[in-house]
Amino acid sequence: MTEPLKPEINATPPESELAEKIADNPAEQAQPAPEIVAKEKATESMGWERATLEKLMFATLDEQRTARRWRNGVRLTWLAFLVLMAWVFFSQGGPAKDVSAPHTAVVEIKGEIASGAEASAESIVASLRAAFEDDGAKAVVLLINSPGGSPVQAGIINDEIIRLKLKSKKPVYAVVEESCASAAYYIAVAADKIFVDKASIVGSIGVLMDGFGFTGLMDKLGVERRLMTAGVNKGFLDPFSPQTEMQRAFAQTMLDQIHQQFIEVVKAGRGTRLKETPETFSGLFWSGQQAVELGLADQLGNLDYVAREIVKAEDIIDYTRRENVAERLVKRFGAAIGEGAVHAIKAIPAVR
């Protein structure tokens, strides 16, 4: 006998039934299983952490690269600085020719006579010593074209010229180009003779101290000057503070004293050749032709004339110590390095 068919129990509904169930409930279709959601969230979290770590890593590498470049740049800068220093040491200015033969030595005094300038006492004295020490130099000529400057720097140069003349017995001549005024004339009178062009400007034997005062303007603008000092006259010559009669008299006394020193140097240098008048030491200046007539200069003549006719040595060698390109670069480099330090100490109170 054949057994009757038994119905099969199937836990999984047919695909058609599943499709119908999903179609009847679309919300179930849109929501993924919880395990899938958790996995996706974990993946997203890992991706964000990885991106953050990558950014931090690249930022660290960039910072290290920048620091390395900066260190290399500083090292190269110092290397360049040392090379320039070596160049300065081995290329100091001086005579460019063979100085063994008889010649006329020249030292130029041009521009403002001041500390740190080309016509500073340090530079001029070094040039003079080199010229006097050379046996081939038959005489030393001061080639002057200067409106003047510091009486201190001029006094140092004047004293050194007199000392070198006594030591070496070599004659010294001053040749004036466009101008020889004030401190420049202070130097020129140390020479044995002064030669000028007929149109040169010579003289201005006087001393000045200049400045500005803004007290009246500050009162009109309603600006108050707050200057605190320890010492009654510590703010002397401050342009924003009034000047007392005592301070004015003190400054005038000092100027008169320096002026008298100037006068004595001129008289000692020119001697009986000077034809003194009430205007001689008044601060006036004259043309070269007038200067010869007044005894401020000896005669007309230029550098070639003096070398050829007076010294009798036509070969002219320049002993002027000049600042070369390397020295200028070194000074600028040093100034750039020191600028930060200067800014750092500006706020610190100082005794001036």
For each residue, the residues with C-beta under 8 A, 3 or more apart:
1:
2:
3:
4:
5:
6:
7:
8:
9:
10: 13 14
11:
12:
13: 10 17 18 21
14: 10 17 18
15: 18 19
16: 19 20
17: 13 14 20 21
18: 13 14 15 21 22
19: 15 16 22 23
20: 16 17 23 24
21: 13 17 18 24 25 28
22: 18 19 25 26 28 29
23: 19 20 26
24: 20 21
25: 21 22 28 29
26: 22 23 29 30
27: 30 31
28: 21 22 25 31
29: 22 25 26
30: 26 27
31: 27 28
32: 36 37
33: 36 37
34: 37 38
35: 38 39
36: 32 33 39 40
37: 32 33 34 40 41
38: 34 35 41 42
39: 35 36 42 43
40: 36 37 43 44
41: 37 38 44 45
42: 38 39 45 46
43: 39 40 46 47
44: 40 41 47 48
45: 41 42 48 49
46: 42 43 49 50
47: 43 44 50 51
48: 44 45 51 52
49: 45 46 52 53
50: 46 47 53 54
51: 47 48 54 55
52: 48 49 55 56
53: 49 50 56 57
54: 50 51 57 58
55: 51 52 58 59
56: 52 53 59 60
57: 53 54 60 61
58: 54 55 61 62
59: 55 56 62 63
60: 56 57 63 64
61: 57 58 64 65
62: 58 59 65 66
63: 59 60 66 67
64: 60 61 67 68
65: 61 62 68 69
66: 62 63 69 70
67: 63 64 70 71
68: 64 65 71 72
69: 65 66 72 73
70: 66 67 73 74
71: 67 68 74 75
72: 68 69 75 76
73: 69 70 76 77
74: 70 71 77 78
75: 71 72 78 79
76: 72 73 79 80
77: 73 74 80 81
78: 74 75 81 82
79: 75 76 82 83
80: 76 77 83 84
81: 77 78 84 85 330 333
82: 78 79 85 86
83: 79 80 86 87
84: 80 81 87 88 326 329 330 333
85: 81 82 88 89 330
86: 82 83 89 90
87: 83 84 90 91 326
88: 84 85 91 92 324 326 327 330
89: 85 86 92
90: 86 87
91: 87 88 324 326
92: 88 89 321 324
93: 320 321 322 323 324
94: 130 319 321
95: 99 130 134 317 318 319
96: 318
97: 317
98: 101
99: 95 103 134 136 137 317
100: 135 136
101: 98 136 315
102: 136 138 313 315
103: 99 136 137 138 313 315 316 317
104: 137 138 139 141 306 307 311 313 314 315 316 317
105: 131 132 134 137 139 140 141 317 319
106: 131 140 141 143 303 316 317 318 319 320
107: 124 127 128 131 140 141 142 143 318 319 320
108: 143 145 318 320
109: 113 119 124 142 143 144 145 146 157 184 187
110: 118 119 143 144 145 146
111: 117 118 119 145 146
112: 117 119 146 147 148 149
113: 109 117 119 120 146 148 149 150 153 154 157 183 184 187
114: 117 119 120 149 150 153
115: 120 121 122 150 153
116: 120
117: 111 112 113 114 120 149
118: 110 111 123 322 323
119: 109 110 111 112 113 114 123 124 146 149 153
120: 113 114 115 116 117 123 124 153
121: 115 124 125 152 153 154 156 157 160
122: 115 125 126
123: 118 119 120 126 127 320 321 323
124: 107 109 119 120 121 127 128 157
125: 121 122 128 129 156 157 160
126: 122 123 129 130 321
127: 107 123 124 130 131 319 320 321
128: 107 124 125 131 132 140 157 160 161 164 319
129: 125 126 132 133 160 164
130: 94 95 126 127 133 134 319 321
131: 105 106 107 127 128 134 137 140 319
132: 105 128 129 137 140 164 167 168 170
133: 129 130
134: 95 99 105 130 131 137 319
135: 100
136: 99 100 101 102 103
137: 99 103 104 105 131 132 134 140 170 317 319
138: 102 103 104 170 311 312 313
139: 104 105 170 171 172 173 310 311 313
140: 105 106 107 128 131 132 137 164 170 171 172 173
141: 104 105 106 107 172 173 174 175 303 306 307 311
142: 107 109 161 172 173 174 175 187 188 191
143: 106 107 108 109 110 175 177 303
144: 109 110 174 175 176 177 180 184 187 188
145: 108 109 110 111 176 177 178 179 180
146: 109 110 111 112 113 119 149 179 180 181 183 184
147: 112 179 181 182 184
148: 112 113 154 181 182 183 184 185 186 204
149: 112 113 114 117 119 146 153 154 182 183 184
150: 113 114 115 153 154 183
151: 154 155 183 186 207 258 261 262
152: 121 155 156
153: 113 114 115 119 120 121 149 150 156 157 183
154: 113 121 148 149 150 151 157 158 183 184 186 187
155: 151 152 158 159 186 261 265
156: 121 125 152 153 159 160
157: 109 113 121 124 125 128 153 154 160 161 187 190
158: 154 155 161 162 186 187 189 190 265
159: 155 156 162 163
160: 121 125 128 129 156 157 163 164
161: 128 142 157 158 164 165 172 187 190 191
162: 158 159 165 166 190
163: 159 160 166 167
164: 128 129 132 140 160 161 167 168 170 172
165: 161 162 168 169 170 171 172 190 192
166: 162 163 169
167: 132 163 164
168: 132 164 165
169: 165 166
170: 132 137 138 139 140 164 165
171: 139 140 165 192 311
172: 139 140 141 142 161 164 165 190 191 192
173: 139 140 141 142 191 192 193 194 195 306 310 311
174: 141 142 144 180 187 188 191 193 194 195
175: 141 142 143 144 195 196 301 302 303 306
176: 144 145 179 180 188 194 195 196 197 200 202 288 297
177: 143 144 145 197 200
178: 145 200 201
179: 145 146 147 176 184 200 201 202
180: 144 145 146 174 176 184 185 188 194 196 200 201 202
181: 146 147 148 184 185 201 202 203 204 285
182: 147 148 149 185 186 204 205 206
183: 113 146 148 149 150 151 153 154 186 187
184: 109 113 144 146 147 148 149 154 179 180 181 187 188
185: 148 180 181 182 188 189 202 203 204 205 266 296
186: 148 151 154 155 158 182 183 189 262 265 266
187: 109 113 142 144 154 157 158 161 174 183 184 190
188: 142 144 174 176 180 184 185 191 194 269
189: 158 185 186 194 265 266 268 269 270
190: 157 158 161 162 165 172 187 269
191: 142 161 172 173 174 188 194 269
192: 165 171 172 173
193: 173 174 298 299 310
194: 173 174 176 180 188 189 191 291 296 297 298
195: 173 174 175 176 297 298 299 300 301 302 305 306
196: 175 176 180 200 202 288 291 292 297 299 300 301
197: 176 177 200 288 300 302
198: 287 288 289 300
199: 287 288 289
200: 176 177 178 179 180 196 197 287 288 291
201: 178 179 180 181 285 286 287 288
202: 176 179 180 181 185 196 285 286 287 288 290 291 296 297
203: 181 185 284 285 286 291 296
204: 148 181 182 185 283 284 285
205: 182 185 262 263 266 280 281 282 283
206: 182 259 262 281 282 283
207: 151 255 258 259 262
208: 255 283
209: 251 255
210:
211: 237 239
212: 239
213: 216 239 242 243
214: 217 218 239 240
215: 218 219 225 240 241 242
216: 213 219 220
217: 214 220 221
218: 214 215 221 223 224 225 240
219: 215 216 222 223
220: 216 217
221: 217 218
222: 219
223: 218 219
224: 218
225: 215 218 238 240 241
226:
227: 235 238 240 241
228:
229: 232 234 235
230: 234
231: 234
232: 229
233: 236 247 250
234: 229 230 231
235: 227 229 238 241
236: 233 247 250 251
237: 211 243 247 251
238: 225 227 235 241
239: 211 212 213 214
240: 214 215 218 225 227
241: 215 225 227 235 238
242: 213 215
243: 213 237 247 248
244: 247 248
245: 248 249
246: 249 250
247: 233 236 237 243 244 250 251
248: 243 244 245 251 252
249: 245 246 252 253
250: 233 236 246 247 253 254
251: 209 236 237 247 248 254 255
252: 248 249 255 256
253: 249 250 256 257
254: 250 251 257 258
255: 207 208 209 251 252 258 259
256: 252 253 259 260
257: 253 254 260 261
258: 151 207 254 255 261 262
259: 206 207 255 256 262 263 281
260: 256 257 263 264
261: 151 155 257 258 264 265
262: 151 186 205 206 207 258 259 265 266 281
263: 205 259 260 266 267 281
264: 260 261 267 268
265: 155 158 186 189 261 262 268 269
266: 185 186 189 205 262 263 269 270 274 281
267: 263 264 270 271 274
268: 189 264 265 271
269: 188 189 190 191 265 266
270: 189 266 267 273 274 295 296
271: 267 268 274
272:
273: 270 295 298
274: 266 267 270 271 280 294 295 296
275: 280 293 294 295
276: 280 281
277: 280 294
278: 282
279: 282 284
280: 205 274 275 276 277 294 296
281: 205 206 259 262 263 266 276
282: 205 206 278 279
283: 204 205 206 208
284: 203 204 279
285: 181 201 202 203 204
286: 201 202 203 290 291 294 296
287: 198 199 200 201 202 290 291
288: 176 196 197 198 199 200 201 202 291 292 297 300
289: 198 199 292 293 300
290: 202 286 287 293 294
291: 194 196 200 202 203 286 287 288 294 296 297
292: 196 288 289 295 296 297 298 299 300
293: 275 289 290
294: 274 275 277 280 286 290 291
295: 270 273 274 275 292
296: 185 194 202 203 270 274 280 286 291 292
297: 176 194 195 196 202 288 291 292
298: 193 194 195 273 292
299: 193 195 196 292
300: 195 196 197 198 288 289 292
301: 175 195 196 305 306 309 310
302: 175 195 197 305 306
303: 106 141 143 175 306 307 316
304: 307 308 314 316
305: 195 301 302 308 309 310
306: 104 141 173 175 195 301 302 303 309 310 311
307: 104 141 303 304 310 311 313 314 315 316
308: 304 305 311 312 314
309: 301 305 306 312
310: 139 173 193 301 305 306 307
311: 104 138 139 141 171 173 306 307 308
312: 138 308 309
313: 102 103 104 138 139 307
314: 104 304 307 308
315: 101 102 103 104 307
316: 103 104 106 303 304 307
317: 95 97 99 103 104 105 106 137
318: 95 96 106 107 108
319: 94 95 105 106 107 127 128 130 131 134 137
320: 93 106 107 108 123 127
321: 92 93 94 123 126 127 130
322: 93 118
323: 93 118 123 327 328
324: 88 91 92 93 327 328
325: 328 329
326: 84 87 88 91 329 330
327: 88 323 324 330 331
328: 323 324 325 331 332
329: 84 325 326 332 333
330: 81 84 85 88 326 327 333 334
331: 327 328 334 335
332: 328 329 335 336
333: 81 84 329 330 336 337
334: 330 331 337 338
335: 331 332 338 339
336: 332 333 339
337: 333 334 340 341
338: 334 335 341 342
339: 335 336 342 343
340: 337 343 344
341: 337 338 344 345
342: 338 339 345 346
343: 339 340 346
344: 340 341
345: 341 342 348
346: 342 343
347:
348: 345
349:
350:
351:
352:
